[in-house]
Each structure stands twice: as C-alpha cells, then as structure tokens.
Amino acid sequence: MFAVVAEACLFSMGGQLKRKEMLSARLGDMLSELFLMSAVLKRWHDEDKQPSDLPVVHVAMQLGFYRFDERLKEVLDNMPSRPLAWLLRPLLRPLGMSARKPDDMALVEAAELLLSPSPAHDRLTGTPWDTHEHTGLEDLEKAFALVVPAQALLHRLRKEGNKDWRVLVEQGELSEAEQKLLHDYHALEQKVIAVDDFAFEAFAKRAGQSNVEL
C-alpha cells in the first residue's frame, strides 16, 4: 500500500515531490509507522511471543495502523493529480477509514499490564541499572517497585481512620519495616516529581551574557 501511493506520487510529480514538503512529510510519517510496527512485532517475536505481552502489542499495532490510515487519507486528499487520487482511493481505501483506534478497554488492559509488577512489565520496561550511571528512569522504576506495597499500607491506615502516616511514625505505632517502606516511597515519590530548579541570578547572568554577545 505504501509502495503504491509513494510510486504514484513520484510518478505524478517527479522531482517536484521533494518541494511538496507537507505531502512528502506525510509519506515519511507513513514509512515511520511501518517501521515502528515492524519493531513491535520483531521484539515480540524475539522474546518468544509472550502471550502476556499481547495487550500492549495490540494497542501499539492498532495505533500504528490508525495513524498510517490517517496519513494515507491526507496524501490522497492533497495529491495534486486529482484523477490519480480518485483512481487510488477505491483501490487503497475501498471502505474509507478502515483502521480504528484501540477502545478504552484495550487501553486499560495495556496500562494495567505496564503499571502492575509482573514479568511482562519487567521484560518490557526493565533495565539493568547497574550497567550505567544513575538516571531519572531508574528512580522512577524504583518508586514503581514500592507503589503497590506502600499504597496497600496507606489504604489500610486510611481505613483505620489514620490520615497522616507521619503521625503514626512519631507515635511509634508502625513497625520498623513499615516506617522504612513509607519513608523510602515518600522520598522516591518526591524525587521523581521534582523538576530542575535554578536561582534567579543564574537566569539574569545568562541574559546579560546574551545581550553582550548580541
């Protein structure tokens, strides 16, 4: 399908296709989607076609086909040779917009797979942190590992009428293990949501340097 529409554009416009930047960009987007979908299938195949990964694979493929179909429509809608576009439309899109976005149920299933501790999550997102320097992604993954036990503990404390776990820590009503869990989780939570902070003087100094250079 991509080969047909790309050849048709090249046949009808020749070297002018390069100057039709919006049209050639859409063709580039279509090729990118094909590459990304191929990469998804290649990884799934190389990891022994794990059935537990299928929710993510299905969502990735559906989104890829949907974006590909959107760009194909835009190419046909904007092709300078209208007779050629009319000829290609029933050939390439006989039923109109055939690709559909994944529904909410599919998105939720894929999200739950990625947001719950499991071998599938470790395989899809896991990284050997000891092989490289400290990164923000490492902090995020470490916080993720503590989410489930920490949230379960916090939920239990809230059901018991305790709104602030720090008060319970001060009163000595939590075990050492529970205290460590909540302290570690809170520290990592603050770390992953923190943004870079710069003093006003740093901006003023940089602005002054830019003005001098101008």
WOURUR-V787383 format. One record per pair of residues at least 24 apart in sequence whose C-alpha atoms are under 7 Angstrom apart, sorted by the first residue. I is the first residue (numbers start at 1). J is the second residue. D is the distance in Angstrom with one decimal. If there is no record, write none. Layout:
BEGIN
i->[I I]
j->[J J]
d->[D D]
END
This chain:
BEGIN
i->[1 12 23 26 26 30 30 33 33 37 37 52 53 55 55 55 56 59 59 59 62 62 62 63 63 65 66 66 66 69 69 136 139 139 140 143 143 143 146 150 150 150]
j->[92 81 75 71 75 68 71 64 68 61 64 120 120 106 109 110 110 102 106 107 100 101 102 101 102 99 99 100 101 97 99 192 188 192 192 185 188 189 185 181 182 185]
d->[6.6 6.8 6.1 5.7 6.6 5.1 6.4 5.6 6.2 6.0 6.3 6.4 6.2 6.8 6.3 5.0 4.9 5.9 6.7 6.7 6.8 5.9 5.9 5.7 6.8 6.0 4.9 5.6 6.0 6.9 6.4 6.9 6.6 6.4 5.9 6.2 5.5 6.3 6.0 6.5 6.1 6.8]
END
